[in-house]
Amino acid sequence: MSLEKPPSSDWFHGAWVHIAAACEAMALAAKVGLDLDAVYEVIFGSADN
């Protein structure tokens, strides 16, 4: 029996880090009064690149 972590868990952890960063960016944008629709488009439109 292997006790090694499965390799698929790395992408899962990375996904949560990116979600947290996106949330922080949206919160900061709201705090400084930016257009949240535009910020959303920038963040999630560039997520595939």
N, CA, C and O atoms as CSV, one atom per row, in Angstrom:
chain,resi,resn,atom,element,x,y,z
A,1,MET,N,N,0.840,-1.180,0.000
A,1,MET,CA,C,0.000,0.000,0.000
A,1,MET,C,C,0.887,1.247,0.000
A,1,MET,O,O,1.794,1.378,0.822
A,2,SER,N,N,0.616,2.140,-0.916
A,2,SER,CA,C,1.392,3.365,-1.051
A,2,SER,C,C,0.758,4.489,-0.241
A,2,SER,O,O,-0.461,4.664,-0.237
A,3,LEU,N,N,1.601,5.238,0.436
A,3,LEU,CA,C,1.112,6.373,1.225
A,3,LEU,C,C,1.360,7.704,0.533
A,3,LEU,O,O,1.142,8.764,1.120
A,4,GLU,N,N,1.816,7.652,-0.712
A,4,GLU,CA,C,2.076,8.880,-1.456
A,4,GLU,C,C,0.775,9.573,-1.843
A,4,GLU,O,O,-0.245,8.935,-2.101
A,5,LYS,N,N,0.846,10.879,-1.873
A,5,LYS,CA,C,-0.299,11.682,-2.286
A,5,LYS,C,C,-0.539,11.488,-3.784
A,5,LYS,O,O,0.419,11.499,-4.556
A,6,PRO,N,N,-1.773,11.315,-4.210
A,6,PRO,CA,C,-2.018,11.155,-5.646
A,6,PRO,C,C,-1.675,12.432,-6.406
A,6,PRO,O,O,-1.891,13.527,-5.887
A,7,PRO,N,N,-1.147,12.319,-7.621
A,7,PRO,CA,C,-0.733,13.510,-8.371
A,7,PRO,C,C,-1.894,14.429,-8.734
A,7,PRO,O,O,-1.679,15.615,-8.982
A,8,SER,N,N,-3.101,13.918,-8.770
A,8,SER,CA,C,-4.239,14.751,-9.159
A,8,SER,C,C,-4.585,15.796,-8.104
A,8,SER,O,O,-5.295,16.754,-8.409
A,9,SER,N,N,-4.107,15.640,-6.879
A,9,SER,CA,C,-4.437,16.603,-5.832
A,9,SER,C,C,-3.743,17.941,-6.048
A,9,SER,O,O,-4.199,18.957,-5.524
A,10,ASP,N,N,-2.637,17.965,-6.817
A,10,ASP,CA,C,-1.919,19.220,-7.050
A,10,ASP,C,C,-2.758,20.225,-7.828
A,10,ASP,O,O,-2.776,21.406,-7.481
A,11,TRP,N,N,-3.449,19.787,-8.866
A,11,TRP,CA,C,-4.275,20.725,-9.635
A,11,TRP,C,C,-5.447,21.206,-8.794
A,11,TRP,O,O,-5.893,22.344,-8.945
A,12,PHE,N,N,-5.949,20.351,-7.910
A,12,PHE,CA,C,-7.083,20.731,-7.063
A,12,PHE,C,C,-6.669,21.838,-6.114
A,12,PHE,O,O,-7.405,22.810,-5.941
A,13,HIS,N,N,-5.515,21.708,-5.501
A,13,HIS,CA,C,-5.009,22.742,-4.600
A,13,HIS,C,C,-4.775,24.039,-5.370
A,13,HIS,O,O,-5.114,25.121,-4.892
A,14,GLY,N,N,-4.196,23.927,-6.558
A,14,GLY,CA,C,-3.945,25.107,-7.376
A,14,GLY,C,C,-5.222,25.831,-7.756
A,14,GLY,O,O,-5.253,27.060,-7.816
A,15,ALA,N,N,-6.280,25.065,-8.015
A,15,ALA,CA,C,-7.566,25.676,-8.355
A,15,ALA,C,C,-8.082,26.515,-7.199
A,15,ALA,O,O,-8.598,27.611,-7.417
A,16,TRP,N,N,-7.954,26.023,-5.978
A,16,TRP,CA,C,-8.436,26.780,-4.818
A,16,TRP,C,C,-7.626,28.047,-4.605
A,16,TRP,O,O,-8.173,29.073,-4.199
A,17,VAL,N,N,-6.338,27.988,-4.873
A,17,VAL,CA,C,-5.501,29.194,-4.747
A,17,VAL,C,C,-5.970,30.255,-5.730
A,17,VAL,O,O,-6.049,31.432,-5.377
A,18,HIS,N,N,-6.283,29.854,-6.967
A,18,HIS,CA,C,-6.743,30.818,-7.969
A,18,HIS,C,C,-8.114,31.374,-7.632
A,18,HIS,O,O,-8.379,32.551,-7.877
A,19,ILE,N,N,-8.988,30.550,-7.077
A,19,ILE,CA,C,-10.309,31.029,-6.661
A,19,ILE,C,C,-10.157,32.063,-5.549
A,19,ILE,O,O,-10.819,33.101,-5.567
A,20,ALA,N,N,-9.295,31.782,-4.591
A,20,ALA,CA,C,-9.071,32.727,-3.491
A,20,ALA,C,C,-8.497,34.045,-4.007
A,20,ALA,O,O,-8.891,35.117,-3.548
A,21,ALA,N,N,-7.572,33.968,-4.958
A,21,ALA,CA,C,-6.993,35.189,-5.527
A,21,ALA,C,C,-8.047,36.001,-6.273
A,21,ALA,O,O,-8.060,37.230,-6.192
A,22,ALA,N,N,-8.926,35.321,-6.996
A,22,ALA,CA,C,-9.996,36.022,-7.710
A,22,ALA,C,C,-10.940,36.713,-6.728
A,22,ALA,O,O,-11.384,37.836,-6.967
A,23,CYS,N,N,-11.240,36.039,-5.633
A,23,CYS,CA,C,-12.108,36.644,-4.607
A,23,CYS,C,C,-11.459,37.874,-3.992
A,23,CYS,O,O,-12.122,38.889,-3.779
A,24,GLU,N,N,-10.177,37.787,-3.709
A,24,GLU,CA,C,-9.460,38.935,-3.158
A,24,GLU,C,C,-9.455,40.096,-4.143
A,24,GLU,O,O,-9.627,41.251,-3.752
A,25,ALA,N,N,-9.258,39.788,-5.415
A,25,ALA,CA,C,-9.246,40.846,-6.435
A,25,ALA,C,C,-10.606,41.521,-6.534
A,25,ALA,O,O,-10.684,42.744,-6.647
A,26,MET,N,N,-11.674,40.739,-6.492
A,26,MET,CA,C,-13.022,41.313,-6.557
A,26,MET,C,C,-13.310,42.171,-5.315
A,26,MET,O,O,-13.918,43.237,-5.416
A,27,ALA,N,N,-12.873,41.698,-4.158
A,27,ALA,CA,C,-13.091,42.469,-2.932
A,27,ALA,C,C,-12.343,43.797,-2.975
A,27,ALA,O,O,-12.885,44.830,-2.582
A,28,LEU,N,N,-11.103,43.771,-3.450
A,28,LEU,CA,C,-10.329,45.010,-3.567
A,28,LEU,C,C,-10.954,45.951,-4.581
A,28,LEU,O,O,-11.026,47.158,-4.353
A,29,ALA,N,N,-11.406,45.400,-5.705
A,29,ALA,CA,C,-12.052,46.223,-6.728
A,29,ALA,C,C,-13.299,46.904,-6.178
A,29,ALA,O,O,-13.548,48.076,-6.457
A,30,ALA,N,N,-14.077,46.169,-5.399
A,30,ALA,CA,C,-15.282,46.752,-4.790
A,30,ALA,C,C,-14.914,47.845,-3.800
A,30,ALA,O,O,-15.575,48.882,-3.731
A,31,LYS,N,N,-13.854,47.608,-3.034
A,31,LYS,CA,C,-13.429,48.579,-2.023
A,31,LYS,C,C,-13.001,49.909,-2.641
A,31,LYS,O,O,-13.269,50.973,-2.083
A,32,VAL,N,N,-12.332,49.845,-3.798
A,32,VAL,CA,C,-11.855,51.079,-4.421
A,32,VAL,C,C,-12.843,51.649,-5.430
A,32,VAL,O,O,-12.576,52.676,-6.054
A,33,GLY,N,N,-13.992,50.979,-5.592
A,33,GLY,CA,C,-15.059,51.540,-6.410
A,33,GLY,C,C,-14.964,51.266,-7.903
A,33,GLY,O,O,-15.523,52.018,-8.701
A,34,LEU,N,N,-14.270,50.210,-8.294
A,34,LEU,CA,C,-14.200,49.874,-9.721
A,34,LEU,C,C,-15.507,49.249,-10.202
A,34,LEU,O,O,-16.322,48.789,-9.403
A,35,ASP,N,N,-15.687,49.242,-11.504
A,35,ASP,CA,C,-16.848,48.600,-12.117
A,35,ASP,C,C,-16.662,47.086,-11.993
A,35,ASP,O,O,-15.808,46.510,-12.668
A,36,LEU,N,N,-17.446,46.447,-11.144
A,36,LEU,CA,C,-17.253,45.027,-10.859
A,36,LEU,C,C,-17.551,44.132,-12.055
A,36,LEU,O,O,-16.966,43.057,-12.181
A,37,ASP,N,N,-18.451,44.560,-12.930
A,37,ASP,CA,C,-18.712,43.774,-14.146
A,37,ASP,C,C,-17.462,43.730,-15.027
A,37,ASP,O,O,-17.116,42.686,-15.579
A,38,ALA,N,N,-16.796,44.866,-15.149
A,38,ALA,CA,C,-15.579,44.928,-15.964
A,38,ALA,C,C,-14.453,44.118,-15.319
A,38,ALA,O,O,-13.717,43.413,-16.010
A,39,VAL,N,N,-14.322,44.218,-14.012
A,39,VAL,CA,C,-13.287,43.455,-13.305
A,39,VAL,C,C,-13.544,41.962,-13.451
A,39,VAL,O,O,-12.612,41.187,-13.667
A,40,TYR,N,N,-14.789,41.560,-13.334
A,40,TYR,CA,C,-15.159,40.148,-13.498
A,40,TYR,C,C,-14.760,39.653,-14.885
A,40,TYR,O,O,-14.200,38.566,-15.027
A,41,GLU,N,N,-15.051,40.454,-15.901
A,41,GLU,CA,C,-14.706,40.066,-17.278
A,41,GLU,C,C,-13.194,39.902,-17.446
A,41,GLU,O,O,-12.742,38.967,-18.106
A,42,VAL,N,N,-12.420,40.798,-16.855
A,42,VAL,CA,C,-10.956,40.708,-16.950
A,42,VAL,C,C,-10.451,39.452,-16.245
A,42,VAL,O,O,-9.658,38.697,-16.806
A,43,ILE,N,N,-10.911,39.232,-15.021
A,43,ILE,CA,C,-10.424,38.087,-14.245
A,43,ILE,C,C,-10.818,36.774,-14.894
A,43,ILE,O,O,-9.962,35.925,-15.140
A,44,PHE,N,N,-12.082,36.597,-15.171
A,44,PHE,CA,C,-12.556,35.308,-15.650
A,44,PHE,C,C,-12.410,35.142,-17.166
A,44,PHE,O,O,-12.450,34.025,-17.681
A,45,GLY,N,N,-12.243,36.245,-17.861
A,45,GLY,CA,C,-11.965,36.149,-19.299
A,45,GLY,C,C,-10.534,35.734,-19.570
A,45,GLY,O,O,-10.237,35.131,-20.601
A,46,SER,N,N,-9.644,36.059,-18.637
A,46,SER,CA,C,-8.238,35.699,-18.825
A,46,SER,C,C,-7.880,34.393,-18.125
A,46,SER,O,O,-6.725,33.971,-18.181
A,47,ALA,N,N,-8.828,33.748,-17.474
A,47,ALA,CA,C,-8.552,32.526,-16.722
A,47,ALA,C,C,-8.129,31.375,-17.627
A,47,ALA,O,O,-7.416,30.480,-17.175
A,48,ASP,N,N,-8.541,31.373,-18.870
A,48,ASP,CA,C,-8.188,30.284,-19.783
A,48,ASP,C,C,-6.807,30.462,-20.400
A,48,ASP,O,O,-6.289,29.537,-21.027
A,49,ASN,N,N,-6.211,31.617,-20.234
A,49,ASN,CA,C,-4.910,31.887,-20.876
A,49,ASN,C,C,-3.766,31.504,-19.989
A,49,ASN,O,O,-2.607,31.664,-20.373
